[in-house]
Amino acid sequence: MAPAVAHSQAESLLAFRLLLVGGMFSASTPPPGPLEKVFQYIDLHQDEFVQTLKEWVAVESDSVQPVPRLRRELLRMAGLAADRLRGLGARVASVDAGFQQRHLCFSENSSPACKGKLYGRGTTDNKGPVLAWINAVSAFKALDEDLPVNIKFLIEGMEESGSLALEELVRKEKSGFFSSVDCIVISDNLWISRRKPALIYGTRGNSYFTVEVKCRDQDFHSGTFGGILNEPMADLVALLGSLVDASGRILVPGIYGHVAPVTEEEKRVYEAIDLDVEEYRNSSQVKKFLFDTKEELLMHLWRYPSLSIHGIEGAFHEPGAKTVIPGRVIGKFSIRLVPHMDMSVVETQVKQHLEYIFSKRNSSNQMTVSMALGLHPWIANISDHQYLAAKRAIKTVFGTEPDMIRDGSTIPIAKILQDTTQKSVIMLPLGAVDDGEHSQNEKINRWNYIEGSKLFAAFFLEMAKLHSS
């Protein structure tokens, strides 16, 4: 099973990417009446929409773990999505990516709603947004209203593994499936607030590293060997400790050399963002952040690189007091990249730094550094017309201007789609900042889910208005 694509002249489905197709706009500006009726339809059918989300989230379509049972669940999820698409009149196709490739959405379980919150893995990342697009399309269909735009939808579920199968497909279909695309929408993010909507115009990239230190393949007993050899764990801890200081600054020489300076215009964008730092800290259950001001906090989340240490493979971690000396350990860390940083340069800088630190220890162990994954950052032009359409749609549904934000995470397909199609890309999220994506208690607010369905319907109309004006 591979990335599923669905397309038609007026209706389709979405998962992570919505692609607006050339020749899609009507000759005249759509009247306000259809939108009002669409909103009423969504309100009247919200229980049905919530039930469908519950059914989707109950499918354990985990695209990361190579477990046969979960693979079968992926196929079941693909069938549910395909059936939903066909029910809207769309043509559904899947692209064979080989037996071992795992695709679609991901989820662990579903839980009942509680105080307006819909719990379960996949609710906000990303089955809720998928279904919100479906809800918008289905409302037009049920009311016998023509969609004001022609659309294509692309579904893929390998984003958590770097969208490995998708880049080749996008480039292959540049002159086919993507040939008539005018602009692209992705809904795979969260707001920076619990109640105020946001538009996202940039994400960080990611260079993921492993550093292995090896003495031998077998572990040692510390009573027999402790004190007479260079212990791999001690070497590795020293290497990992050399990467970042207590203030969060990366210690790899030259790493900040290609980070763009902050402009006055960019400063104004950060100043305008509605963020209560204290509320954000409390909701994050963090005692203290590294930075005190809103502007410093957001800049270090979005427009500066960061380095995170993720774990150590081969180390003793079970309960108890085992006195083993690991014979071979692998440290794992990543650097979130920002625009203008070159992954190949970063890779060289990291390797040279660790080799230097290791040489100073005069260890007899072997050290190997590898960059396991390299994903590019993405930045958009917020002056593109679809950002204006999204702002207007948000104003219509939520009665406020959105926060213009970037995202510290990595969504590799954004850069791939932008570079391949040479078209504008926008990220239009609907989840709240406290949704807890990837966590055991992941949720989406019922309000976000239903109002998000209205937002996507309004976005269709606003895109049509802009083109006809």
C-alpha positions in Angstrom: 0.0 0.0 0.0 1.4 3.4 -0.9 0.4 7.1 -0.7 -3.2 7.2 -1.9 -4.2 9.9 -4.3 -7.8 10.9 -5.1 -9.0 13.5 -7.5 -12.1 14.8 -9.3 -13.3 18.0 -10.9 -15.1 19.2 -7.8 -14.7 16.8 -5.0 -12.2 14.6 -3.3 -10.7 13.9 0.1 -7.8 15.0 2.1 -5.3 13.7 4.4 -2.2 15.8 5.0 -2.0 17.7 1.7 -4.7 19.6 -0.2 -3.7 20.7 -3.7 -5.8 23.3 -5.5 -6.0 22.6 -9.2 -5.6 24.9 -12.2 -8.8 26.1 -13.9 -10.7 25.6 -10.7 -12.4 29.0 -10.2 -15.9 30.0 -11.1 -16.4 33.2 -13.2 -18.3 35.1 -10.5 -17.8 35.6 -6.8 -19.9 33.0 -4.9 -22.8 34.5 -2.9 -22.7 34.3 0.9 -25.8 32.1 1.0 -24.1 28.8 0.3 -21.6 29.3 3.0 -24.3 30.0 5.6 -26.1 26.8 4.6 -22.8 24.8 4.7 -22.2 26.0 8.3 -25.7 25.1 9.3 -25.3 21.6 7.8 -22.0 21.1 9.7 -23.6 22.1 13.0 -26.6 19.8 12.4 -24.4 16.8 11.6 -21.6 17.3 14.1 -22.5 14.2 16.1 -22.2 12.2 12.9 -18.8 13.8 12.2 -17.6 13.0 15.7 -18.7 9.4 15.4 -16.7 9.0 12.2 -13.6 10.3 13.9 -14.1 7.9 16.7 -14.3 5.0 14.2 -11.2 6.1 12.4 -9.1 6.7 15.6 -10.1 3.2 16.8 -8.1 1.7 13.9 -4.5 1.2 15.1 -2.9 2.4 11.9 0.6 2.8 13.2 2.9 3.5 10.3 6.2 3.3 12.2 6.2 -0.1 14.0 6.9 -3.0 11.6 4.3 -5.3 13.2 2.1 -7.5 11.0 -1.0 -6.8 12.9 -0.5 -3.1 12.7 0.2 -3.4 9.0 -3.2 -5.1 8.6 -4.7 -2.2 10.5 -3.0 0.2 8.1 -4.7 -1.6 5.2 -8.0 -1.4 7.0 -7.6 2.3 7.5 -6.7 2.7 3.8 -10.0 1.0 3.0 -12.0 3.2 5.2 -10.4 6.3 3.7 -10.9 5.0 0.2 -14.6 4.2 0.8 -15.2 7.7 2.3 -13.6 9.2 -0.8 -15.6 7.2 -3.2 -18.7 8.1 -1.3 -18.0 11.7 -2.3 -17.7 10.8 -5.9 -13.9 10.8 -6.0 -11.7 8.5 -8.0 -9.2 6.8 -5.7 -5.8 5.4 -6.7 -2.9 3.9 -4.8 0.7 3.7 -5.8 2.6 0.5 -5.1 5.6 1.2 -2.9 6.6 -2.4 -2.1 5.5 -4.8 0.7 7.7 -3.3 3.4 6.6 0.3 3.0 4.0 1.3 5.6 1.6 4.1 5.0 -1.5 6.0 6.1 -2.3 7.6 9.4 -1.3 6.4 12.9 -3.2 5.9 16.1 -3.1 3.8 19.2 -6.5 3.8 20.7 -9.7 5.8 21.1 -11.3 7.1 24.2 -14.7 8.8 24.9 -15.2 12.5 24.8 -14.7 14.3 28.0 -15.8 17.9 28.5 -15.7 18.7 24.8 -12.4 16.9 24.2 -12.1 14.0 21.9 -9.3 11.7 23.1 -7.3 9.1 21.2 -4.0 8.7 19.2 -4.6 10.3 15.8 -7.3 12.7 16.9 -5.3 15.8 16.2 -2.4 14.2 14.3 -3.8 13.7 11.9 -7.2 12.0 11.4 -9.2 14.9 12.8 -7.9 17.4 10.2 -8.3 14.8 7.5 -11.9 14.3 8.4 -12.5 18.1 8.8 -11.6 18.5 5.1 -14.0 15.6 4.2 -16.7 17.2 6.3 -16.4 20.4 4.4 -16.6 18.6 1.0 -19.5 16.4 2.1 -21.5 19.5 3.3 -21.3 21.0 -0.2 -22.3 17.6 -1.7 -25.2 17.0 0.6 -26.6 20.5 -0.2 -26.2 20.0 -3.9 -23.9 23.0 -4.0 -21.0 23.0 -6.4 -17.6 23.3 -4.8 -16.1 26.6 -5.8 -12.8 25.0 -6.5 -11.5 21.9 -8.1 -9.2 19.9 -5.8 -6.8 17.0 -5.6 -6.0 15.3 -2.4 -2.9 13.3 -1.5 -2.7 10.9 1.5 0.5 9.7 3.0 1.4 8.3 6.4 5.2 8.0 6.5 5.8 11.6 7.7 7.0 10.2 11.1 9.7 8.3 9.2 10.6 11.2 6.9 8.0 10.6 4.1 10.5 8.2 2.6 8.3 6.9 -0.2 6.7 10.2 -1.1 9.5 12.3 -2.6 10.1 10.0 -5.5 6.4 9.9 -6.2 6.0 13.7 -6.2 8.9 14.1 -8.5 7.7 11.4 -10.8 4.2 12.9 -11.0 5.4 16.5 -11.5 4.1 16.5 -15.1 1.2 14.3 -14.3 -0.9 14.5 -11.1 0.7 17.8 -10.1 0.7 19.5 -13.5 -2.5 21.5 -12.9 -1.8 22.4 -9.3 -1.9 26.1 -8.4 -1.3 26.0 -4.7 -0.9 23.5 -1.9 -2.4 23.3 1.6 -1.1 21.1 4.5 -3.0 20.6 7.8 -0.5 18.8 10.0 0.3 21.3 12.8 -1.1 23.0 15.9 -1.9 26.6 16.9 0.3 28.4 19.4 -2.8 29.1 21.5 -5.7 27.2 22.9 -8.3 29.4 21.3 -6.8 31.7 18.7 -6.2 30.2 15.2 -2.9 30.4 13.4 -1.3 30.2 10.0 2.1 28.5 9.6 4.6 29.8 7.1 7.8 27.9 8.1 9.1 24.7 9.7 12.5 23.6 10.8 14.5 20.7 9.1 16.1 17.9 11.0 19.5 16.2 10.8 19.4 13.0 12.9 22.8 11.6 14.1 24.0 8.4 15.7 27.4 8.2 17.4 28.6 4.7 18.3 31.4 3.9 20.7 32.6 0.3 20.8 35.1 -1.7 22.7 33.7 -5.2 21.9 30.3 -6.7 21.1 29.8 -8.3 24.6 29.2 -6.4 27.8 31.7 -6.5 30.7 31.2 -7.1 34.4 32.3 -4.0 36.3 33.8 -6.1 39.2 36.1 -7.8 36.7 36.9 -5.0 34.3 36.0 -1.7 36.0 39.0 0.6 36.3 41.2 -1.1 33.7 39.7 -0.1 30.4 38.1 2.9 28.6 34.4 2.3 29.1 32.3 3.0 26.0 29.5 4.6 28.1 31.9 7.1 29.7 33.2 8.0 26.2 29.7 8.4 24.8 28.5 10.5 27.8 31.5 12.9 27.3 30.7 13.1 23.5 27.0 13.9 24.1 27.8 16.4 26.8 30.0 18.3 24.4 27.2 19.1 22.0 25.1 21.7 23.9 25.5 23.9 27.0 23.1 24.6 29.9 21.7 27.6 28.1 20.7 25.5 25.1 23.4 26.9 22.8 24.9 24.3 20.4 28.6 24.0 20.9 29.5 22.6 17.5 31.9 25.2 15.9 30.4 27.0 13.0 26.8 25.7 13.4 25.3 29.2 13.5 27.3 30.5 10.6 24.4 30.3 8.1 21.5 31.3 10.3 19.9 34.4 8.8 19.9 37.5 11.0 16.6 38.7 12.5 15.0 41.5 10.4 12.8 44.3 11.7 9.8 42.9 9.9 10.3 39.5 11.4 10.5 41.1 14.9 7.2 42.8 14.3 5.6 39.4 13.4 6.8 37.9 16.7 5.6 40.9 18.7 2.1 40.6 17.2 1.7 36.9 18.2 -0.7 36.3 21.1 1.2 34.2 23.5 1.0 34.2 27.3 4.4 32.8 28.3 3.2 31.9 31.8 0.2 30.1 30.5 2.3 28.3 27.9 4.7 27.2 30.6 2.0 26.0 32.9 0.2 24.0 30.2 3.6 22.5 29.2 4.1 21.4 32.9 7.6 23.0 32.8 9.1 24.7 35.8 11.1 27.2 33.8 12.0 27.9 30.2 15.4 28.9 29.0 14.1 32.3 27.9 11.8 34.8 29.6 10.3 36.9 26.8 7.7 35.8 24.3 10.0 36.9 21.4 13.1 35.0 22.6 11.0 31.9 23.3 9.4 31.8 19.9 12.6 32.6 18.0 14.4 29.8 19.6 11.5 27.5 18.9 11.2 28.4 15.2 14.0 30.4 13.7 17.1 29.2 15.5 18.6 25.7 15.4 18.3 23.4 18.4 20.1 20.2 19.4 18.3 17.4 21.3 19.7 14.2 22.8 17.2 11.4 22.4 18.6 8.2 23.9 21.3 5.6 24.2 21.0 2.2 22.6 22.8 -0.7 24.3 22.8 0.9 27.8 21.3 -0.9 30.9 17.9 0.7 31.5 15.8 -1.9 33.2 14.7 -1.7 36.8 17.3 -3.0 39.4 21.0 -2.5 40.0 22.8 -4.4 37.4 26.5 -3.7 37.4 27.2 -4.2 33.7 29.6 -2.2 31.6 28.2 -1.9 28.1 30.6 -3.1 25.5 29.0 -1.1 22.7 26.6 1.9 22.9 25.0 4.2 20.4 23.9 7.7 21.2 21.2 9.4 19.3 20.7 13.1 18.8 19.3 15.5 16.3 19.7 19.1 15.2 16.6 21.1 14.1 17.7 23.1 11.1 16.5 26.5 9.9 16.5 28.1 6.5 20.0 28.6 4.9 21.6 25.9 6.9 23.2 23.3 4.6 22.8 19.7 5.8 26.0 18.5 4.3 27.9 21.3 6.0 26.2 20.5 9.3 27.1 16.9 8.9 30.8 17.7 8.4 30.8 20.2 11.4 29.3 17.6 13.7 31.6 14.8 12.7 34.7 17.1 13.0 33.6 18.3 16.5 33.0 14.8 17.8 36.2 13.4 16.4 38.1 16.2 18.1 36.4 15.6 21.4 37.0 11.9 21.2 40.7 12.4 20.3 41.3 14.4 23.4 40.1 11.4 25.5 42.9 9.1 24.1 40.4 6.3 24.2 41.2 2.9 22.7 37.6 2.4 21.7 36.3 2.9 18.2 33.9 5.8 17.4 31.7 6.1 14.4 29.4 9.1 13.6 26.6 8.9 11.1 23.8 11.2 9.9 20.9 8.8 9.7 18.3 11.2 8.4 18.5 14.7 6.8 15.3 16.7 6.2 15.2 20.2 4.9 13.5 23.3 6.5 10.7 25.1 4.8 9.8 28.7 4.6 6.9 30.3 2.6 6.0 33.7 1.3 3.2 35.1 3.5 2.3 37.5 0.7 1.0 34.7 -1.4 -2.7 35.0 -2.2 -3.7 31.8 -0.4 -2.5 33.3 2.9 -4.9 36.2 2.3 -7.7 33.7 1.6 -6.9 31.7 4.7 -6.9 34.9 6.8 -10.3 35.9 5.5 -11.7 32.4 6.1 -10.4 32.5 9.7 -11.9 35.9 10.2 -15.3 34.6 8.9 -15.3 31.5 11.2 -13.5 32.7 14.3 -14.0 36.4 14.2 -10.3 37.2 14.6 -7.0 37.6 12.8 -4.7 34.6 13.0 -1.3 34.4 14.6 1.3 34.2 11.9 3.7 31.5 13.2 6.4 29.1 12.3 6.7 25.5 13.6 9.7 24.1 15.3 9.0 20.6 14.0 9.7 19.1 10.6 7.3 18.3 7.8 9.6 17.2 5.0 6.9 17.1 2.3 6.3 20.8 2.5 9.8 21.6 1.0 9.5 18.8 -1.5 6.2 19.9 -2.8 7.3 23.6 -2.9 10.5 22.8 -4.8 9.0 20.3 -7.2 5.8 22.1 -8.2 7.2 25.6 -7.8 3.8 26.5 -6.3 2.8 28.3 -3.0 2.5 26.1 0.1 0.5 27.0 3.2 -0.1 25.2 6.4 -3.6 25.7 7.8 -3.9 23.9 11.2 -6.9 23.4 13.4 -5.5 21.8 16.5 -4.9 23.6 19.8 -1.5 24.0 21.4 -2.5 21.6 24.3 -3.7 18.7 22.1 -0.6 16.6 23.0 0.1 15.0 19.7 2.0 11.7 19.9 1.1 11.4 23.6 -1.0 8.8 25.3 -3.6 11.4 26.0 -3.7 13.0 22.6 -7.0 14.9 22.0 -8.7 17.3 19.7 -11.3 19.7 21.0 -14.8 19.1 19.6 -15.0 22.8 19.0 -11.8 22.9 17.0 -12.9 19.9 14.9 -16.3 21.2 14.0 -15.3 24.9 13.5 -12.2 23.6 11.6 -14.6 21.9 9.2 -16.3 25.3 8.6 -12.9 26.9 8.2 -12.0 24.6 5.4 -15.3 25.2 3.7 -14.8 29.0 4.0 -11.3 28.7 2.6 -12.7 27.2 -0.6 -14.9 30.2 -1.1 -12.3 32.7 -0.3 -9.9 31.2 -2.8 -12.5 31.5 -5.4 -13.3 35.1 -4.5 -9.6 36.1 -4.8 -9.3 34.6 -8.2 -12.4 36.2 -9.6 -11.6 39.7 -8.3 
